[in-house]
Amino acid sequence: MNTELIGLLAGALTTAAFLPQVWQIWKTRSTKDISLGMYVVFVTGLCLWLIYGLLIGSMPVVVANAVTIVLALYILVMKWRCG
């Protein structure tokens, strides 16, 4: 396996870990057990990882963080909307 493939696989798995949470929020429209502070810090960190990935030209870092930002932002927006 090459380095890029390992990075893509790692990114796919860590990003996919958010899908059950997104699905649960989508179904229930409830975010009462989600920490707003954690998601604000997390999305900020994801944005910095994305910038880092762009700066070093790493496709696995860019793709994984871009997709995870979308999923985490959905959770964050639903947290603000649903409380």
C-alpha positions in Angstrom: 0.0 0.0 0.0 1.3 3.5 -0.7 1.2 6.4 1.6 -1.7 8.2 -0.2 -3.9 5.1 -0.1 -3.3 4.7 3.7 -4.2 8.4 4.2 -7.3 8.1 2.1 -8.5 5.0 4.0 -7.8 6.6 7.3 -9.7 9.8 6.3 -12.6 7.8 5.0 -12.9 5.8 8.2 -12.6 8.8 10.5 -15.1 10.8 8.4 -17.5 7.9 8.2 -17.5 7.8 12.0 -19.7 10.9 11.9 -22.4 9.4 9.8 -24.3 7.6 12.6 -24.4 10.9 14.6 -25.7 12.8 11.6 -28.3 10.1 10.8 -29.5 10.1 14.4 -29.9 13.9 14.5 -31.6 13.8 11.1 -34.1 11.2 12.3 -34.8 12.6 15.8 -34.2 16.3 15.2 -32.7 16.2 18.7 -29.2 17.4 19.7 -29.7 17.6 23.4 -26.8 15.3 24.2 -24.4 17.1 21.8 -21.8 19.4 23.3 -21.9 22.8 21.5 -18.4 23.8 22.8 -16.9 20.5 21.5 -18.3 21.0 18.0 -17.2 24.6 17.8 -13.6 23.6 18.8 -13.7 20.6 16.5 -14.9 22.5 13.4 -12.3 25.1 14.0 -9.6 22.3 14.2 -11.0 20.8 11.0 -10.7 24.1 9.2 -7.1 24.4 10.3 -6.4 20.8 9.1 -8.0 21.7 5.8 -5.8 24.7 5.4 -2.8 22.6 6.4 -3.7 20.0 3.8 -4.0 22.6 1.1 -0.7 24.2 2.1 1.2 20.9 1.9 -0.8 19.6 -1.1 -2.1 16.4 0.6 -5.2 15.1 -1.1 -6.1 12.7 1.8 -5.9 15.5 4.4 -7.9 17.9 2.2 -10.7 15.5 1.2 -11.1 13.9 4.6 -11.3 17.3 6.4 -13.5 18.9 3.8 -16.1 16.1 4.0 -15.9 16.0 7.8 -16.4 19.8 8.0 -19.7 19.4 6.1 -20.9 16.7 8.5 -19.7 18.5 11.6 -21.2 21.8 10.4 -24.6 20.0 9.9 -24.4 18.8 13.5 -23.4 22.2 14.7 -26.2 24.0 12.8 -28.7 21.5 14.1 -27.4 22.1 17.6 -28.0 25.8 17.3 -31.4 25.3 15.8 -32.7 22.5 18.0 -30.8 23.3 21.2 
